[in-house]
Structures are given as structure tokens and as C-alpha cells.
Amino acid sequence: MSAFCFQSTVHRMAAALSRDFCPSANRWVYWLKNPFWILVLATGGSALCGALLNPMIFALTAMLVAVTLVGVGLPWLAIRGISCDVMFDVKRVRFGEPALVRLRIRNRSWLPVLGLSCIDGFTRVSKATAATDSDDGLAFGRIRGRATVEYTWPFVATVRGQYPVNDSVMVETSFPFGLYRAQKSAAVVGRLIVWPETVQLDGLPDSVECESVDDHFSDRRAGEFGDMLGTRLFRQGDSLRRVHWAQTARQQSLIVTERQAPVTTVARVVLDLSSASHPLDRRYQSLEQCVRVAASVCYSLHQQHCRVELKIGDQLIVGGQQSGALDRIMDALATANIPEASSATGTPDGPDGLSASVREAGGFCVTITTPPGIHAMKGPHIVITSDDGAEPAVPTAWLTLSTAAELSELKRLWKERV
């Protein structure tokens, strides 16, 4: 019984000692956490005691002043004698893949630099989840005077986006006593874009039938590019560059060449980033799940030779079959975020939710949103719901996925729908 009482007393004392009784006064007293100011107060107190009590105390004052000058002067001189460059071996990586970081440090002075560390640039913190990357706070060895040292390490980001964060990398040193943190910004030579997490989705949703063509048996049709399909008479509006001059001279009338173009499926993916569609209490979770789903859909459709259009707010990114088309789409998704003053995301043109270019190609539109934003969007919906059941079910949704669901669940639901 006595041991229990003693333990409870210890817990009460610990709670009382760790309680913040005056949180409003923190900004006035938090500066005391810095050892530099403690040393300054000790220096001032010893000087006052030496003047009023005993002059021998001035020896202690001189020692404190020397410690302060060394603790502040050495980091200040060391950080101003170096220059830093940071670069990545690649420009883009997929989520979970490592990227090699190179930090080149050149010491121009004869003074060696000790205790140098990288404190910022590779950590992206979310207010909702406090998600951080584990590579923060890297410490480096001794850098000799008049020397250039290059450090490399693999960096694996746990959050999508562009790195370094805020386009800056900070290095600092507080050697030898930790009284003063001297910082310097490193020059960023190249940036890294981390794509969102994706999963391969097999199959294409049913395309919208815009016009009936019974005699269309080929995957090729007349177009403006490709191999020559044949010749025909000139029509009003044809380009003169397509005139077949040999046939024109033989037939005594303008003859133009007809070329074939491959028939491709066009898909538009609309990502809803309006603030009204993402409640503040779970904004990070719903936003990240929407981005992951949009990235999976765009990547999978592009891999199946589909012409993908990504619409984010008022921005429309068209991706063809070129090598850089997918990069533009994935880069936009990697840096996508809810704007500060966002309005409702624009809906696709047309009464059926499709733009003119999508309807002409017999394509389809997929909207990725949340239950609050489903009423403002058109077309088939992929709705992201909360995992706590706070939002009502959406029976009109083409596909429903919770914020806590893995992307493998999206793969299973997609296979059932297509």
C-alpha cells in the first residue's frame, strides 16, 4: 500500500512539475532555453559581484567572456569559410525508390570545420500527420582547411513532392560548445520530384459512344499523320502541302494524299482540389488518397496506350504517347495541393461531362473527388470517403475508396468495374 502511495505521489509531482501554468508567458521566457543567454546572464552576474563584493571574481568573468567568444566566434568563422552545393543523380523517382544525394562542401579557409550537419531541406512535415523523412539531421565528419569534400547518401522520401523542400538546404555548426548555431544555405544545383504512390490498374472503362460507325473494322482511320493511305480529290480546307503534284498533273485536277492515324482512346481524369471538398479535420488524408488514385489511373491508362488528359482546377495537362507526356502529368500530381483560396473545381465541358476533344475520340471522363464535392462534378466518380464513417455513403459513385484503404483495394475494385 505504501509503495502504491509513493508511486502515485511521484506521478502527481511529475505532472505538477511538467505542467505549463502560464502558457501566455512562454514567448517571454523561452529565450532562456538557449545556453548563450544563460552564459550572458552568468557573465553579467559575475561582473556585478566582482564590482560590489570581491575583485577576484573578475577572473571568473574573464573566463566566461572567453568561453562566450570562442563558442560564438568559431562557428561564425567556420560557416563563412565554406560553400555548399547539393544535387541529385536523377530528376524523378517513384514513391519508395531511393535517390542518391550529393552534397559538395568546399572549405576556403585554413580553419577546419567540425560538427557540421544538414538540418533542413529533406523533411516535409504535415500539420495533420507530422509526417517526416528519416534522413533529417545528417551529421558530417571533419572538413580540413582548404579542402573539398563530397558526401553522398541514399534518400528515400516518405512524402510526395519536390525536394529540397522550399528549394533550400540548410547546413549548420555549433561546435565547440553549442552556444551559437551558425547556418548557411547550400546552392541547389538540381531538384528531385517524388511521384505519388501508384498501382497498376488493368483494363479500360467503357468509352462513350458518340457516333455510330458500322463499317469501322480497322484500328486505323484517315488522319493528318502516319503512312500514306491513298489519294482523293481536293476538298475545301485541305492544306496545299498535302497536294500530290504528280497525280494532279496526270488527272488535271487537284489530288491530295490521305494519311492514316491510329485510333486511340482518350480519357480525362479530373482531380478535385477545392477546399470545400476536403474538410479541414481530415484534409491531408483525403488529399493524399485522391492524388494517389489519380496518379494510378493516369499511369495505368497511359501504359495501355490511352491519351490521358489531367484536369486540376483550371489547369489542363494533355499527355500523348511521347516520352515526356507522362512526366508532365506525374510531376503535376506530385506537387498538387489545395490552393489557399480555392473555388469549386471546374467541371468538364459538355452536358455529359466530356470536352469536345474527348467526345470526338469516343473517350470517357473519370472524376476523383469526395462526398462533399460529388454534386458539383459530372461523369463517373471515384469517391474518397473517410475511414471513420463520418461521411454518408454515396450510392451514385462509380467506385468508392476510403482514405485508410491500400491501393491494392483500388486495384480489386477497378477490376470489378471495367
C-alpha positions in Angstrom: 0.0 0.0 0.0 2.8 2.4 0.9 4.6 1.6 -2.5 1.4 2.4 -4.3 1.0 5.7 -2.5 4.6 6.6 -3.2 4.2 5.9 -6.9 1.1 8.0 -7.1 2.8 10.8 -5.3 5.7 10.7 -7.8 3.2 10.8 -10.7 1.5 13.8 -9.2 4.8 15.6 -8.7 5.9 14.8 -12.2 2.6 16.1 -13.6 2.9 19.3 -11.5 6.5 20.0 -12.5 5.8 19.4 -16.2 2.6 21.4 -16.3 2.6 24.7 -18.2 1.0 27.1 -15.7 1.5 30.3 -17.8 1.5 29.4 -21.5 1.0 33.1 -22.4 4.4 33.9 -20.9 6.3 31.4 -22.9 7.4 33.9 -25.5 9.0 36.0 -22.8 10.9 33.2 -21.1 11.7 30.7 -23.9 14.8 32.5 -24.8 16.3 31.2 -21.5 16.4 27.7 -23.1 19.3 29.0 -25.2 22.6 28.4 -23.3 24.1 31.5 -24.8 21.8 33.8 -22.9 22.4 31.8 -19.7 26.1 32.4 -20.1 25.5 36.1 -20.8 23.5 36.3 -17.5 26.2 34.5 -15.6 28.8 36.8 -17.1 26.8 39.9 -16.1 26.2 38.5 -12.6 29.8 37.7 -12.0 30.9 41.2 -13.2 28.4 42.7 -10.8 29.6 40.6 -7.9 33.2 41.5 -8.8 32.5 45.2 -8.7 30.5 45.1 -5.5 32.0 42.2 -3.4 35.4 41.0 -4.4 37.6 41.9 -7.5 38.9 38.3 -7.6 35.5 37.4 -9.1 36.6 39.3 -12.3 38.7 36.2 -13.1 35.6 34.2 -13.4 34.1 37.0 -15.6 37.1 36.9 -17.9 36.8 33.1 -18.2 33.1 33.3 -19.0 33.8 36.0 -21.6 36.5 33.8 -23.2 34.1 30.8 -23.4 31.4 33.0 -24.9 33.7 34.5 -27.6 35.1 31.0 -28.5 31.6 29.4 -28.6 30.3 32.2 -30.8 33.3 33.1 -32.9 34.4 29.7 -34.0 31.0 28.7 -35.6 30.7 32.1 -37.1 34.1 32.0 -38.8 33.7 28.3 -39.8 30.4 28.7 -41.6 31.6 31.8 -43.5 34.6 30.0 -44.9 32.6 27.2 -46.6 30.4 26.9 -49.7 28.0 24.1 -50.3 26.3 22.6 -53.4 23.6 19.9 -53.3 22.4 17.9 -56.3 20.6 14.6 -57.1 21.7 11.9 -59.5 18.1 11.7 -61.0 15.4 14.2 -61.7 12.4 12.0 -60.8 11.8 8.9 -58.8 8.7 6.9 -57.9 7.4 6.7 -54.4 9.6 4.5 -52.3 12.6 4.5 -54.6 15.9 5.9 -53.4 17.7 8.8 -54.9 21.4 9.5 -54.4 22.0 12.9 -52.9 25.4 14.6 -53.4 26.5 17.4 -51.0 29.8 19.0 -52.0 31.4 21.2 -49.3 34.4 23.4 -50.1 36.3 24.9 -47.2 38.1 28.1 -48.5 39.7 29.0 -45.1 42.6 27.3 -43.3 40.3 26.7 -40.3 38.9 23.1 -40.1 35.1 22.8 -39.8 33.8 20.4 -37.2 30.2 19.5 -36.1 28.7 20.4 -39.5 25.2 18.9 -40.1 22.3 19.2 -42.6 19.2 20.4 -40.7 16.7 21.3 -43.4 15.7 20.5 -47.0 14.8 16.8 -46.9 11.9 16.9 -44.4 8.4 17.6 -45.3 6.1 17.9 -42.3 2.4 17.7 -42.5 0.4 19.5 -39.8 -2.2 16.8 -39.9 0.1 13.8 -39.5 3.5 15.2 -38.7 4.9 13.0 -41.4 8.7 13.4 -41.6 11.5 11.9 -43.5 14.1 10.0 -41.5 17.1 11.5 -43.3 16.9 14.8 -41.5 19.8 16.0 -39.3 22.6 14.3 -41.1 26.0 14.9 -39.5 29.3 15.1 -41.4 32.9 14.5 -40.4 35.8 16.8 -40.1 36.4 19.1 -43.1 40.0 20.0 -43.4 41.1 23.5 -44.2 41.5 24.4 -48.0 39.8 21.1 -48.9 36.7 20.0 -50.9 34.7 17.1 -49.6 31.7 15.4 -51.2 29.2 13.4 -49.2 26.7 11.0 -50.8 23.8 9.1 -49.2 20.6 7.5 -50.5 17.4 9.5 -49.8 14.0 7.9 -49.7 11.2 10.3 -49.3 8.1 9.3 -47.4 6.0 12.1 -48.8 5.5 13.0 -52.4 6.6 16.4 -53.7 9.6 18.4 -54.8 12.8 18.2 -52.9 14.7 20.1 -51.4 11.7 21.4 -49.5 11.3 25.2 -50.1 14.1 24.9 -52.7 16.7 25.3 -50.0 19.1 23.1 -47.9 20.5 24.5 -44.7 23.7 23.4 -43.0 24.8 24.5 -39.6 27.5 24.1 -37.0 27.6 24.9 -33.3 31.0 23.5 -32.4 32.5 23.5 -29.9 30.1 24.5 -27.1 26.7 24.6 -28.8 26.2 28.3 -27.7 25.5 29.7 -31.2 24.2 27.9 -34.3 25.8 29.3 -37.4 23.7 28.4 -40.5 24.3 28.7 -44.2 22.1 27.9 -47.2 23.5 25.4 -49.8 23.2 26.1 -53.5 20.7 23.7 -55.1 22.0 22.6 -58.5 19.2 20.1 -59.3 15.9 19.3 -57.8 14.1 15.9 -57.3 10.4 15.2 -57.9 9.0 12.3 -56.0 5.9 10.9 -57.8 2.9 9.7 -55.8 2.4 6.1 -54.9 0.7 4.2 -57.7 -0.7 0.8 -58.5 -1.1 -0.8 -61.9 -4.8 -1.0 -63.0 -5.7 -3.4 -65.7 -8.4 -2.7 -68.2 -10.2 0.4 -69.6 -13.7 1.6 -68.7 -16.3 1.6 -71.4 -15.9 4.5 -73.7 -18.7 6.9 -74.6 -20.2 6.1 -78.0 -20.7 9.5 -79.7 -21.4 8.4 -83.3 -22.2 5.1 -84.8 -19.8 3.8 -87.5 -20.8 0.3 -88.7 -18.0 -0.1 -91.3 -15.2 0.7 -89.0 -13.3 -2.6 -88.9 -9.7 -1.3 -88.6 -7.7 0.3 -85.8 -6.6 2.9 -88.3 -8.5 5.8 -89.8 -7.9 8.7 -92.1 -5.9 11.5 -90.4 -3.2 14.1 -90.7 -0.2 12.0 -90.0 1.2 8.5 -90.4 1.7 6.4 -93.5 0.0 7.3 -96.7 -3.4 5.6 -97.0 -4.3 6.8 -100.6 -5.3 9.8 -102.6 -8.5 11.7 -103.2 -9.8 14.8 -104.7 -9.0 18.2 -103.1 -11.6 19.4 -100.7 -12.2 22.9 -99.4 -9.9 23.5 -96.4 -7.2 20.9 -97.3 -3.7 22.1 -96.9 -1.7 22.7 -100.1 1.2 20.8 -98.5 -0.8 17.6 -99.0 -1.2 18.1 -102.7 0.1 15.1 -104.7 1.6 17.0 -107.7 2.3 14.0 -109.9 -1.3 12.8 -109.7 -2.5 16.4 -110.0 -0.6 16.8 -113.3 -1.9 13.4 -114.6 -5.5 13.9 -113.6 -5.6 17.6 -114.4 -7.2 18.4 -111.1 -6.0 18.8 -107.5 -5.3 15.5 -105.8 -4.3 15.3 -102.2 -2.8 12.5 -100.2 -4.8 10.7 -97.4 -2.8 9.5 -94.4 -3.7 7.1 -91.7 -3.7 7.8 -88.0 -4.1 5.3 -85.2 -7.4 5.2 -83.4 -6.7 5.8 -79.7 -8.8 6.1 -76.6 -9.0 9.5 -74.9 -9.6 9.7 -71.2 -9.9 12.8 -69.0 -9.1 12.5 -65.3 -10.5 15.3 -63.2 -8.9 15.8 -59.7 -11.0 17.8 -57.3 -8.7 20.0 -55.2 -11.3 22.5 -54.0 -11.2 23.3 -50.3 -14.9 22.6 -49.9 -14.4 19.0 -51.0 -11.7 18.3 -48.4 -12.8 19.1 -44.8 -10.1 20.7 -42.7 -10.1 17.9 -40.0 -9.0 15.2 -42.5 -7.8 17.3 -45.4 -4.3 15.7 -45.6 -5.7 12.1 -45.7 -8.3 12.8 -48.3 -6.0 14.9 -50.5 -3.2 12.3 -50.5 -5.6 9.4 -51.3 -7.2 11.4 -54.1 -3.7 12.2 -55.6 -2.7 8.5 -55.3 -5.8 7.3 -57.1 -5.4 10.0 -59.8 -1.8 9.0 -60.3 -2.7 5.3 -60.5 -5.4 6.0 -63.1 -3.3 8.3 -65.2 -0.3 6.0 -65.2 -2.3 2.8 -65.9 -4.2 4.4 -68.8 -1.1 5.8 -70.3 0.6 2.3 -70.1 -2.4 1.0 -72.1 -1.7 3.5 -74.9 -4.5 5.8 -73.9 -4.4 9.5 -74.5 -4.7 10.9 -71.0 -5.9 14.4 -70.1 -5.4 15.6 -66.5 -7.6 18.4 -65.2 -6.6 20.1 -61.9 -8.7 23.1 -61.2 -8.3 25.4 -64.3 -5.2 23.6 -65.4 -5.4 21.0 -68.2 -2.4 18.8 -68.9 -2.6 16.8 -72.1 -0.4 13.7 -72.3 0.2 11.9 -75.6 2.4 9.0 -76.4 5.6 11.0 -76.2 8.2 10.1 -73.5 7.7 13.4 -71.6 3.9 13.3 -71.6 3.6 11.1 -68.6 6.3 13.0 -66.8 4.3 16.2 -67.1 1.2 14.6 -65.6 3.0 12.9 -62.8 5.0 16.0 -62.0 1.8 18.0 -61.6 0.3 15.3 -59.4 3.5 15.2 -57.3 3.2 18.9 -56.5 -0.6 19.1 -56.4 -2.1 20.8 -53.3 -5.2 22.7 -52.3 -4.8 26.4 -53.1 -5.1 29.0 -50.4 -8.3 30.5 -51.9 -9.8 27.7 -54.0 -13.1 27.7 -55.6 -15.1 24.7 -56.9 -13.1 22.7 -59.4 -14.3 23.3 -62.9 -16.3 20.6 -64.5 -15.5 19.1 -67.9 -17.2 20.8 -70.8 -20.3 19.5 -72.3 -23.7 18.2 -71.0 -22.3 14.7 -70.5 -19.2 15.8 -68.6 -16.9 15.4 -71.6 -14.9 18.0 -73.5 -15.3 18.3 -77.3 -12.0 16.6 -77.9 -12.8 13.7 -75.6 -16.3 13.2 -77.2 -14.9 13.3 -80.7 -12.5 10.5 -79.9 -15.1 8.4 -78.1 -13.4 8.8 -74.8 -14.5 8.9 -71.2 -14.1 11.1 -68.1 -13.3 10.0 -64.5 -13.7 12.4 -61.7 -11.9 11.8 -58.4 -13.5 13.7 -55.5 -15.0 13.3 -52.0 -18.7 13.1 -50.9 -18.9 16.9 -50.3 -17.8 17.6 -53.9 -19.6 14.9 -55.8 -22.7 17.1 -56.5 -20.6 19.7 -58.3 -18.9 17.2 -60.7 -20.1 15.3 -63.7 -19.2 11.9 -65.2 -18.3 8.6 -63.4 -17.0 9.4 -59.9 -14.2 7.8 -57.9 -15.2 9.0 -54.4 -12.8 9.0 -51.5 -14.6 8.7 -48.2 -13.3 8.9 -44.6 -12.3 5.7 -42.8 -14.2 6.7 -39.6 -17.6 6.5 -41.2 -18.4 10.2 -40.6 -19.4 10.7 -44.2 -22.6 9.2 -45.7 -22.4 6.5 -48.4 -22.5 7.7 -52.0 -24.7 5.2 -54.0 -24.2 7.1 -57.2 -20.4 6.7 -57.1 -18.8 4.5 -59.8 -16.1 3.5 -57.3 -15.7 4.2 -53.6 -12.5 4.0 -51.6 -11.7 5.1 -48.1 -8.8 7.2 -47.0 -7.3 4.3 -45.0 -7.6 1.7 -47.8 -4.5 0.4 -49.5 -4.0 0.9 -53.2 -4.4 -2.8 -53.7 -8.1 -2.4 -52.8 -8.3 0.1 -55.6 -6.9 -2.5 -58.0 -9.5 -5.0 -56.9 -12.4 -2.5 -57.3 -11.2 -1.3 -60.6 -11.0 -4.9 -62.0 -14.6 -5.4 -60.9 -15.9 -2.3 -62.6 -14.2 -2.5 -66.0 
